[in-house]
Amino acid sequence: MLVNLTDAVAEALNRPFHALLMEMVYRGLDHFTVAHHRGRADDPITYLAADAEGLGIIKRQCKNRGAATELLYVIIHGKP
């Protein structure tokens, strides 16, 4: 069920499934439950997608991704 919910949120955000953190979708359900009981939310998919960044659902992009790959190459293969 959690996989299906994460997939639905990813679809609502027009992002691939692997760009979301399933754990954070699960944690976001607690926030949705509180909002639902207060009458502020009806649909968990819409709620989670609306505040995906604030809830930490979207994975962050690594800024120095190229540097890490280059360092790994040096470690495995030696200096080019």
Distance bins in CASP14 RR format, pairs under 12 A and 6 or more apart:
PFRMAT RR
TARGET T0000
AUTHOR 0000-0000-0000
RMODE 2
METHOD distances of the structure
MODEL  1
1 7 0 0 0 0 0 1 0 0 0 0 0
1 8 0 0 0 0 0 1 0 0 0 0 0
1 22 0 0 0 0 0 1 0 0 0 0 0
1 25 0 0 0 0 0 1 0 0 0 0 0
1 26 0 0 0 0 0 1 0 0 0 0 0
1 29 0 0 0 0 0 1 0 0 0 0 0
1 44 0 0 0 0 0 1 0 0 0 0 0
2 8 0 0 0 0 0 1 0 0 0 0 0
2 9 0 0 0 0 0 1 0 0 0 0 0
2 17 0 0 0 0 0 1 0 0 0 0 0
2 20 0 0 0 0 0 1 0 0 0 0 0
2 21 0 0 0 0 0 1 0 0 0 0 0
2 22 1 0 0 1 0 0 0 0 0 0 0
2 23 0 0 0 0 1 0 0 0 0 0 0
2 24 0 0 0 0 0 1 0 0 0 0 0
2 25 1 0 0 1 0 0 0 0 0 0 0
2 26 1 0 1 0 0 0 0 0 0 0 0
2 27 0 0 0 0 0 1 0 0 0 0 0
2 28 0 0 0 0 0 1 0 0 0 0 0
2 29 0 0 0 0 1 0 0 0 0 0 0
2 44 0 0 0 0 0 1 0 0 0 0 0
2 48 0 0 0 0 0 1 0 0 0 0 0
3 9 0 0 0 0 0 1 0 0 0 0 0
3 10 0 0 0 0 0 1 0 0 0 0 0
3 17 0 0 0 0 1 0 0 0 0 0 0
3 18 0 0 0 0 0 1 0 0 0 0 0
3 20 0 0 0 0 0 1 0 0 0 0 0
3 22 1 0 0 1 0 0 0 0 0 0 0
3 25 0 0 0 0 1 0 0 0 0 0 0
3 26 0 0 0 0 0 1 0 0 0 0 0
4 10 0 0 0 0 0 1 0 0 0 0 0
4 11 0 0 0 0 0 1 0 0 0 0 0
4 17 0 0 0 0 0 1 0 0 0 0 0
4 22 0 0 0 0 0 1 0 0 0 0 0
4 25 0 0 0 0 0 1 0 0 0 0 0
4 44 0 0 0 0 0 1 0 0 0 0 0
4 45 0 0 0 0 0 1 0 0 0 0 0
5 11 0 0 0 0 0 1 0 0 0 0 0
5 12 0 0 0 0 0 1 0 0 0 0 0
5 17 0 0 0 0 0 1 0 0 0 0 0
5 20 0 0 0 0 0 1 0 0 0 0 0
5 22 0 0 0 0 1 0 0 0 0 0 0
5 24 0 0 0 0 0 1 0 0 0 0 0
5 25 1 0 1 0 0 0 0 0 0 0 0
5 26 0 0 0 0 1 0 0 0 0 0 0
5 28 0 0 0 0 1 0 0 0 0 0 0
5 29 1 0 0 1 0 0 0 0 0 0 0
5 32 0 0 0 0 0 1 0 0 0 0 0
5 43 0 0 0 0 0 1 0 0 0 0 0
5 44 1 0 0 1 0 0 0 0 0 0 0
5 45 1 0 0 1 0 0 0 0 0 0 0
5 46 0 0 0 0 0 1 0 0 0 0 0
5 47 0 0 0 0 0 1 0 0 0 0 0
5 48 1 0 0 1 0 0 0 0 0 0 0
5 49 0 0 0 0 0 1 0 0 0 0 0
5 57 0 0 0 0 0 1 0 0 0 0 0
6 12 0 0 0 0 0 1 0 0 0 0 0
6 13 0 0 0 0 0 1 0 0 0 0 0
6 15 0 0 0 0 0 1 0 0 0 0 0
6 16 0 0 0 0 0 1 0 0 0 0 0
6 17 1 0 0 1 0 0 0 0 0 0 0
6 18 0 0 0 0 0 1 0 0 0 0 0
6 19 0 0 0 0 0 1 0 0 0 0 0
6 20 1 0 1 0 0 0 0 0 0 0 0
6 21 0 0 0 0 1 0 0 0 0 0 0
6 22 1 0 1 0 0 0 0 0 0 0 0
6 23 0 0 0 0 1 0 0 0 0 0 0
6 24 0 0 0 0 1 0 0 0 0 0 0
6 25 1 0 1 0 0 0 0 0 0 0 0
6 26 0 0 0 0 1 0 0 0 0 0 0
6 27 0 0 0 0 0 1 0 0 0 0 0
6 28 0 0 0 0 0 1 0 0 0 0 0
6 29 0 0 0 0 0 1 0 0 0 0 0
6 44 0 0 0 0 0 1 0 0 0 0 0
6 45 0 0 0 0 1 0 0 0 0 0 0
6 48 0 0 0 0 1 0 0 0 0 0 0
6 49 0 0 0 0 0 1 0 0 0 0 0
6 52 0 0 0 0 0 1 0 0 0 0 0
6 57 0 0 0 0 1 0 0 0 0 0 0
6 58 0 0 0 0 0 1 0 0 0 0 0
6 59 0 0 0 0 0 1 0 0 0 0 0
7 13 0 0 0 0 0 1 0 0 0 0 0
7 15 0 0 0 0 0 1 0 0 0 0 0
7 16 0 0 0 0 1 0 0 0 0 0 0
7 17 1 0 1 0 0 0 0 0 0 0 0
7 18 0 0 0 0 0 1 0 0 0 0 0
7 19 0 0 0 0 0 1 0 0 0 0 0
7 20 0 0 0 0 1 0 0 0 0 0 0
7 22 0 0 0 0 1 0 0 0 0 0 0
7 25 0 0 0 0 1 0 0 0 0 0 0
7 45 0 0 0 0 1 0 0 0 0 0 0
7 48 0 0 0 0 0 1 0 0 0 0 0
7 49 0 0 0 0 0 1 0 0 0 0 0
8 15 0 0 0 0 0 1 0 0 0 0 0
8 17 0 0 0 0 0 1 0 0 0 0 0
8 20 0 0 0 0 0 1 0 0 0 0 0
8 25 0 0 0 0 1 0 0 0 0 0 0
8 43 0 0 0 0 1 0 0 0 0 0 0
8 44 0 0 0 0 1 0 0 0 0 0 0
8 45 1 0 1 0 0 0 0 0 0 0 0
8 46 0 0 0 0 1 0 0 0 0 0 0
8 47 0 0 0 0 0 1 0 0 0 0 0
8 48 0 0 0 0 1 0 0 0 0 0 0
8 49 0 0 0 0 1 0 0 0 0 0 0
8 57 0 0 0 0 0 1 0 0 0 0 0
9 15 0 0 0 0 1 0 0 0 0 0 0
9 16 0 0 0 0 0 1 0 0 0 0 0
9 17 0 0 0 0 1 0 0 0 0 0 0
9 19 0 0 0 0 0 1 0 0 0 0 0
9 20 1 0 0 1 0 0 0 0 0 0 0
9 21 0 0 0 0 0 1 0 0 0 0 0
9 22 0 0 0 0 1 0 0 0 0 0 0
9 24 0 0 0 0 1 0 0 0 0 0 0
9 25 1 0 1 0 0 0 0 0 0 0 0
9 26 0 0 0 0 0 1 0 0 0 0 0
9 28 0 0 0 0 1 0 0 0 0 0 0
9 29 0 0 0 0 0 1 0 0 0 0 0
9 32 0 0 0 0 0 1 0 0 0 0 0
9 43 0 0 0 0 0 1 0 0 0 0 0
9 44 0 0 0 0 1 0 0 0 0 0 0
9 45 1 0 1 0 0 0 0 0 0 0 0
9 46 0 0 0 0 1 0 0 0 0 0 0
9 47 0 0 0 0 1 0 0 0 0 0 0
9 48 1 0 1 0 0 0 0 0 0 0 0
9 49 1 0 1 0 0 0 0 0 0 0 0
9 50 0 0 0 0 0 1 0 0 0 0 0
9 51 0 0 0 0 0 1 0 0 0 0 0
9 52 1 0 0 1 0 0 0 0 0 0 0
9 55 0 0 0 0 1 0 0 0 0 0 0
9 56 0 0 0 0 0 1 0 0 0 0 0
9 57 1 0 0 1 0 0 0 0 0 0 0
9 58 0 0 0 0 1 0 0 0 0 0 0
10 16 1 0 0 1 0 0 0 0 0 0 0
10 17 1 0 1 0 0 0 0 0 0 0 0
10 18 0 0 0 0 1 0 0 0 0 0 0
10 19 1 0 0 1 0 0 0 0 0 0 0
10 20 1 0 1 0 0 0 0 0 0 0 0
10 21 0 0 0 0 0 1 0 0 0 0 0
10 22 0 0 0 0 0 1 0 0 0 0 0
10 25 0 0 0 0 1 0 0 0 0 0 0
10 45 0 0 0 0 1 0 0 0 0 0 0
10 48 0 0 0 0 0 1 0 0 0 0 0
10 49 0 0 0 0 1 0 0 0 0 0 0
10 52 0 0 0 0 1 0 0 0 0 0 0
10 57 0 0 0 0 1 0 0 0 0 0 0
10 58 0 0 0 0 1 0 0 0 0 0 0
10 59 0 0 0 0 0 1 0 0 0 0 0
11 17 0 0 0 0 1 0 0 0 0 0 0
11 19 0 0 0 0 0 1 0 0 0 0 0
11 20 0 0 0 0 0 1 0 0 0 0 0
11 45 0 0 0 0 1 0 0 0 0 0 0
11 46 0 0 0 0 0 1 0 0 0 0 0
11 48 0 0 0 0 0 1 0 0 0 0 0
11 49 0 0 0 0 1 0 0 0 0 0 0
12 20 0 0 0 0 0 1 0 0 0 0 0
12 25 0 0 0 0 0 1 0 0 0 0 0
12 43 0 0 0 0 1 0 0 0 0 0 0
12 44 0 0 0 0 0 1 0 0 0 0 0
12 45 1 0 1 0 0 0 0 0 0 0 0
12 46 1 0 0 1 0 0 0 0 0 0 0
12 47 0 0 0 0 0 1 0 0 0 0 0
12 48 0 0 0 0 1 0 0 0 0 0 0
12 49 1 1 0 0 0 0 0 0 0 0 0
12 50 0 0 0 0 1 0 0 0 0 0 0
12 51 0 0 0 0 0 1 0 0 0 0 0
12 52 0 0 0 0 1 0 0 0 0 0 0
12 57 0 0 0 0 0 1 0 0 0 0 0
12 58 0 0 0 0 0 1 0 0 0 0 0
13 19 0 0 0 0 1 0 0 0 0 0 0
13 20 1 0 0 1 0 0 0 0 0 0 0
13 25 0 0 0 0 0 1 0 0 0 0 0
13 45 0 0 0 0 1 0 0 0 0 0 0
13 46 0 0 0 0 0 1 0 0 0 0 0
13 48 0 0 0 0 1 0 0 0 0 0 0
13 49 1 0 1 0 0 0 0 0 0 0 0
13 50 0 0 0 0 1 0 0 0 0 0 0
13 51 0 0 0 0 0 1 0 0 0 0 0
13 52 1 0 1 0 0 0 0 0 0 0 0
13 53 0 0 0 0 1 0 0 0 0 0 0
13 55 0 0 0 0 0 1 0 0 0 0 0
13 57 0 0 0 0 1 0 0 0 0 0 0
13 58 1 0 0 1 0 0 0 0 0 0 0
13 59 0 0 0 0 0 1 0 0 0 0 0
14 20 0 0 0 0 0 1 0 0 0 0 0
14 49 0 0 0 0 1 0 0 0 0 0 0
14 52 0 0 0 0 0 1 0 0 0 0 0
14 58 0 0 0 0 0 1 0 0 0 0 0
15 21 0 0 0 0 0 1 0 0 0 0 0
15 49 0 0 0 0 1 0 0 0 0 0 0
15 52 0 0 0 0 1 0 0 0 0 0 0
15 53 0 0 0 0 0 1 0 0 0 0 0
15 57 0 0 0 0 1 0 0 0 0 0 0
15 58 1 0 0 1 0 0 0 0 0 0 0
15 59 0 0 0 0 1 0 0 0 0 0 0
15 61 0 0 0 0 0 1 0 0 0 0 0
16 58 0 0 0 0 0 1 0 0 0 0 0
16 59 0 0 0 0 0 1 0 0 0 0 0
17 25 0 0 0 0 0 1 0 0 0 0 0
17 57 0 0 0 0 0 1 0 0 0 0 0
17 58 0 0 0 0 0 1 0 0 0 0 0
17 59 0 0 0 0 0 1 0 0 0 0 0
18 58 0 0 0 0 0 1 0 0 0 0 0
18 59 0 0 0 0 1 0 0 0 0 0 0
19 25 0 0 0 0 0 1 0 0 0 0 0
19 52 0 0 0 0 0 1 0 0 0 0 0
19 56 0 0 0 0 0 1 0 0 0 0 0
19 57 0 0 0 0 1 0 0 0 0 0 0
19 58 1 0 0 1 0 0 0 0 0 0 0
19 59 1 0 1 0 0 0 0 0 0 0 0
19 60 0 0 0 0 0 1 0 0 0 0 0
19 61 0 0 0 0 1 0 0 0 0 0 0
20 26 0 0 0 0 0 1 0 0 0 0 0
20 28 0 0 0 0 0 1 0 0 0 0 0
20 48 0 0 0 0 1 0 0 0 0 0 0
20 49 0 0 0 0 1 0 0 0 0 0 0
20 52 1 0 0 1 0 0 0 0 0 0 0
20 53 0 0 0 0 0 1 0 0 0 0 0
20 55 0 0 0 0 0 1 0 0 0 0 0
20 56 0 0 0 0 1 0 0 0 0 0 0
20 57 1 0 1 0 0 0 0 0 0 0 0
20 58 1 0 0 1 0 0 0 0 0 0 0
20 59 1 0 0 1 0 0 0 0 0 0 0
20 60 0 0 0 0 0 1 0 0 0 0 0
21 27 0 0 0 0 1 0 0 0 0 0 0
21 28 0 0 0 0 0 1 0 0 0 0 0
21 48 0 0 0 0 0 1 0 0 0 0 0
21 52 0 0 0 0 1 0 0 0 0 0 0
21 53 0 0 0 0 0 1 0 0 0 0 0
21 54 0 0 0 0 0 1 0 0 0 0 0
21 55 0 0 0 0 1 0 0 0 0 0 0
21 56 1 0 0 1 0 0 0 0 0 0 0
21 57 1 0 0 1 0 0 0 0 0 0 0
21 58 1 0 0 1 0 0 0 0 0 0 0
21 59 1 0 1 0 0 0 0 0 0 0 0
21 60 0 0 0 0 1 0 0 0 0 0 0
22 28 0 0 0 0 0 1 0 0 0 0 0
22 29 0 0 0 0 0 1 0 0 0 0 0
22 48 0 0 0 0 0 1 0 0 0 0 0
22 56 0 0 0 0 0 1 0 0 0 0 0
22 57 0 0 0 0 1 0 0 0 0 0 0
22 58 0 0 0 0 0 1 0 0 0 0 0
22 59 0 0 0 0 0 1 0 0 0 0 0
23 29 0 0 0 0 0 1 0 0 0 0 0
23 55 0 0 0 0 0 1 0 0 0 0 0
23 56 0 0 0 0 1 0 0 0 0 0 0
23 57 0 0 0 0 1 0 0 0 0 0 0
23 59 0 0 0 0 0 1 0 0 0 0 0
24 30 0 0 0 0 0 1 0 0 0 0 0
24 31 0 0 0 0 0 1 0 0 0 0 0
24 48 0 0 0 0 1 0 0 0 0 0 0
24 51 0 0 0 0 0 1 0 0 0 0 0
24 52 0 0 0 0 1 0 0 0 0 0 0
24 53 0 0 0 0 0 1 0 0 0 0 0
24 54 0 0 0 0 1 0 0 0 0 0 0
24 55 1 0 1 0 0 0 0 0 0 0 0
24 56 1 0 1 0 0 0 0 0 0 0 0
24 57 1 0 1 0 0 0 0 0 0 0 0
24 58 0 0 0 0 1 0 0 0 0 0 0
24 59 0 0 0 0 1 0 0 0 0 0 0
24 60 0 0 0 0 0 1 0 0 0 0 0
25 31 0 0 0 0 0 1 0 0 0 0 0
25 32 0 0 0 0 1 0 0 0 0 0 0
25 44 0 0 0 0 1 0 0 0 0 0 0
25 45 0 0 0 0 1 0 0 0 0 0 0
25 47 0 0 0 0 0 1 0 0 0 0 0
25 48 1 0 0 1 0 0 0 0 0 0 0
25 49 0 0 0 0 0 1 0 0 0 0 0
25 51 0 0 0 0 0 1 0 0 0 0 0
25 52 0 0 0 0 1 0 0 0 0 0 0
25 55 0 0 0 0 1 0 0 0 0 0 0
25 56 0 0 0 0 1 0 0 0 0 0 0
25 57 1 0 1 0 0 0 0 0 0 0 0
25 58 0 0 0 0 0 1 0 0 0 0 0
25 59 0 0 0 0 0 1 0 0 0 0 0
26 32 0 0 0 0 0 1 0 0 0 0 0
26 33 0 0 0 0 0 1 0 0 0 0 0
26 44 0 0 0 0 0 1 0 0 0 0 0
26 48 0 0 0 0 0 1 0 0 0 0 0
26 55 0 0 0 0 0 1 0 0 0 0 0
26 56 0 0 0 0 0 1 0 0 0 0 0
26 57 0 0 0 0 1 0 0 0 0 0 0
27 33 0 0 0 0 0 1 0 0 0 0 0
27 48 0 0 0 0 0 1 0 0 0 0 0
27 54 0 0 0 0 0 1 0 0 0 0 0
27 55 1 0 0 1 0 0 0 0 0 0 0
27 56 0 0 0 0 1 0 0 0 0 0 0
27 57 0 0 0 0 1 0 0 0 0 0 0
28 34 0 0 0 0 1 0 0 0 0 0 0
28 35 0 0 0 0 1 0 0 0 0 0 0
28 36 0 0 0 0 0 1 0 0 0 0 0
28 41 0 0 0 0 0 1 0 0 0 0 0
28 44 0 0 0 0 1 0 0 0 0 0 0
28 45 0 0 0 0 0 1 0 0 0 0 0
28 47 0 0 0 0 1 0 0 0 0 0 0
28 48 1 0 0 1 0 0 0 0 0 0 0
28 49 0 0 0 0 0 1 0 0 0 0 0
28 50 0 0 0 0 0 1 0 0 0 0 0
28 51 0 0 0 0 1 0 0 0 0 0 0
28 52 0 0 0 0 1 0 0 0 0 0 0
28 54 0 0 0 0 1 0 0 0 0 0 0
28 55 1 0 1 0 0 0 0 0 0 0 0
28 56 0 0 0 0 1 0 0 0 0 0 0
28 57 1 0 0 1 0 0 0 0 0 0 0
29 35 0 0 0 0 0 1 0 0 0 0 0
29 36 0 0 0 0 1 0 0 0 0 0 0
29 41 0 0 0 0 0 1 0 0 0 0 0
29 44 1 0 0 1 0 0 0 0 0 0 0
29 45 0 0 0 0 0 1 0 0 0 0 0
29 47 0 0 0 0 1 0 0 0 0 0 0
29 48 1 0 0 1 0 0 0 0 0 0 0
29 55 0 0 0 0 1 0 0 0 0 0 0
29 57 0 0 0 0 0 1 0 0 0 0 0
30 36 0 0 0 0 0 1 0 0 0 0 0
30 37 0 0 0 0 0 1 0 0 0 0 0
30 44 0 0 0 0 0 1 0 0 0 0 0
30 47 0 0 0 0 0 1 0 0 0 0 0
30 48 0 0 0 0 0 1 0 0 0 0 0
30 55 0 0 0 0 0 1 0 0 0 0 0
31 37 0 0 0 0 0 1 0 0 0 0 0
31 38 0 0 0 0 0 1 0 0 0 0 0
31 40 0 0 0 0 0 1 0 0 0 0 0
31 41 0 0 0 0 1 0 0 0 0 0 0
31 44 0 0 0 0 1 0 0 0 0 0 0
31 47 1 0 0 1 0 0 0 0 0 0 0
31 48 0 0 0 0 1 0 0 0 0 0 0
31 50 0 0 0 0 0 1 0 0 0 0 0
31 51 1 0 0 1 0 0 0 0 0 0 0
31 52 0 0 0 0 0 1 0 0 0 0 0
31 54 0 0 0 0 1 0 0 0 0 0 0
31 55 1 0 0 1 0 0 0 0 0 0 0
31 56 0 0 0 0 0 1 0 0 0 0 0
31 57 0 0 0 0 0 1 0 0 0 0 0
32 38 0 0 0 0 0 1 0 0 0 0 0
32 39 0 0 0 0 0 1 0 0 0 0 0
32 40 0 0 0 0 1 0 0 0 0 0 0
32 41 1 0 1 0 0 0 0 0 0 0 0
32 42 0 0 0 0 1 0 0 0 0 0 0
32 43 0 0 0 0 1 0 0 0 0 0 0
32 44 1 0 1 0 0 0 0 0 0 0 0
32 45 0 0 0 0 1 0 0 0 0 0 0
32 46 0 0 0 0 1 0 0 0 0 0 0
32 47 1 0 1 0 0 0 0 0 0 0 0
32 48 1 0 0 1 0 0 0 0 0 0 0
32 49 0 0 0 0 0 1 0 0 0 0 0
32 50 0 0 0 0 0 1 0 0 0 0 0
32 51 0 0 0 0 1 0 0 0 0 0 0
32 55 0 0 0 0 1 0 0 0 0 0 0
32 57 0 0 0 0 0 1 0 0 0 0 0
33 39 0 0 0 0 0 1 0 0 0 0 0
33 40 0 0 0 0 0 1 0 0 0 0 0
33 41 0 0 0 0 1 0 0 0 0 0 0
33 44 0 0 0 0 1 0 0 0 0 0 0
33 47 0 0 0 0 1 0 0 0 0 0 0
33 48 0 0 0 0 0 1 0 0 0 0 0
34 40 0 0 0 0 1 0 0 0 0 0 0
34 41 0 0 0 0 1 0 0 0 0 0 0
34 47 0 0 0 0 0 1 0 0 0 0 0
35 41 1 1 0 0 0 0 0 0 0 0 0
35 42 0 0 0 0 1 0 0 0 0 0 0
35 43 0 0 0 0 0 1 0 0 0 0 0
35 44 0 0 0 0 1 0 0 0 0 0 0
35 46 0 0 0 0 0 1 0 0 0 0 0
35 47 1 0 0 1 0 0 0 0 0 0 0
35 48 0 0 0 0 0 1 0 0 0 0 0
35 50 0 0 0 0 0 1 0 0 0 0 0
35 51 0 0 0 0 1 0 0 0 0 0 0
35 55 0 0 0 0 0 1 0 0 0 0 0
36 42 1 0 0 1 0 0 0 0 0 0 0
36 43 0 0 0 0 1 0 0 0 0 0 0
36 44 0 0 0 0 1 0 0 0 0 0 0
36 46 0 0 0 0 0 1 0 0 0 0 0
36 47 0 0 0 0 1 0 0 0 0 0 0
36 48 0 0 0 0 0 1 0 0 0 0 0
38 47 0 0 0 0 0 1 0 0 0 0 0
39 47 0 0 0 0 0 1 0 0 0 0 0
40 46 0 0 0 0 0 1 0 0 0 0 0
40 47 0 0 0 0 1 0 0 0 0 0 0
40 50 0 0 0 0 0 1 0 0 0 0 0
40 51 0 0 0 0 0 1 0 0 0 0 0
41 47 1 0 1 0 0 0 0 0 0 0 0
41 48 0 0 0 0 1 0 0 0 0 0 0
41 49 0 0 0 0 0 1 0 0 0 0 0
41 50 0 0 0 0 1 0 0 0 0 0 0
41 51 0 0 0 0 0 1 0 0 0 0 0
42 50 0 0 0 0 0 1 0 0 0 0 0
43 49 0 0 0 0 1 0 0 0 0 0 0
43 50 0 0 0 0 1 0 0 0 0 0 0
44 50 0 0 0 0 0 1 0 0 0 0 0
44 51 0 0 0 0 0 1 0 0 0 0 0
44 55 0 0 0 0 0 1 0 0 0 0 0
44 57 0 0 0 0 0 1 0 0 0 0 0
45 52 0 0 0 0 0 1 0 0 0 0 0
45 57 0 0 0 0 0 1 0 0 0 0 0
46 52 0 0 0 0 0 1 0 0 0 0 0
47 54 0 0 0 0 0 1 0 0 0 0 0
47 55 0 0 0 0 1 0 0 0 0 0 0
47 57 0 0 0 0 0 1 0 0 0 0 0
48 54 0 0 0 0 0 1 0 0 0 0 0
48 55 1 0 0 1 0 0 0 0 0 0 0
48 56 0 0 0 0 0 1 0 0 0 0 0
48 57 1 0 0 1 0 0 0 0 0 0 0
48 58 0 0 0 0 0 1 0 0 0 0 0
49 55 0 0 0 0 1 0 0 0 0 0 0
49 57 0 0 0 0 1 0 0 0 0 0 0
49 58 0 0 0 0 0 1 0 0 0 0 0
50 57 0 0 0 0 0 1 0 0 0 0 0
51 57 0 0 0 0 1 0 0 0 0 0 0
51 58 0 0 0 0 0 1 0 0 0 0 0
52 58 1 0 1 0 0 0 0 0 0 0 0
52 59 0 0 0 0 0 1 0 0 0 0 0
53 59 0 0 0 0 0 1 0 0 0 0 0
53 60 0 0 0 0 1 0 0 0 0 0 0
54 60 0 0 0 0 0 1 0 0 0 0 0
62 68 1 0 0 1 0 0 0 0 0 0 0
62 69 0 0 0 0 0 1 0 0 0 0 0
64 70 0 0 0 0 1 0 0 0 0 0 0
64 71 0 0 0 0 1 0 0 0 0 0 0
65 71 0 0 0 0 0 1 0 0 0 0 0
65 72 0 0 0 0 0 1 0 0 0 0 0
66 72 0 0 0 0 1 0 0 0 0 0 0
66 73 0 0 0 0 1 0 0 0 0 0 0
67 73 0 0 0 0 0 1 0 0 0 0 0
67 74 0 0 0 0 0 1 0 0 0 0 0
68 74 0 0 0 0 0 1 0 0 0 0 0
68 75 0 0 0 0 0 1 0 0 0 0 0
69 75 0 0 0 0 0 1 0 0 0 0 0
69 76 0 0 0 0 0 1 0 0 0 0 0
70 76 0 0 0 0 0 1 0 0 0 0 0
70 77 0 0 0 0 0 1 0 0 0 0 0
70 78 0 0 0 0 0 1 0 0 0 0 0
70 79 0 0 0 0 0 1 0 0 0 0 0
70 80 0 0 0 0 1 0 0 0 0 0 0
71 77 0 0 0 0 0 1 0 0 0 0 0
71 78 0 0 0 0 0 1 0 0 0 0 0
71 79 0 0 0 0 0 1 0 0 0 0 0
72 78 0 0 0 0 0 1 0 0 0 0 0
73 79 0 0 0 0 1 0 0 0 0 0 0
73 80 1 0 0 1 0 0 0 0 0 0 0
74 80 1 0 0 1 0 0 0 0 0 0 0
END
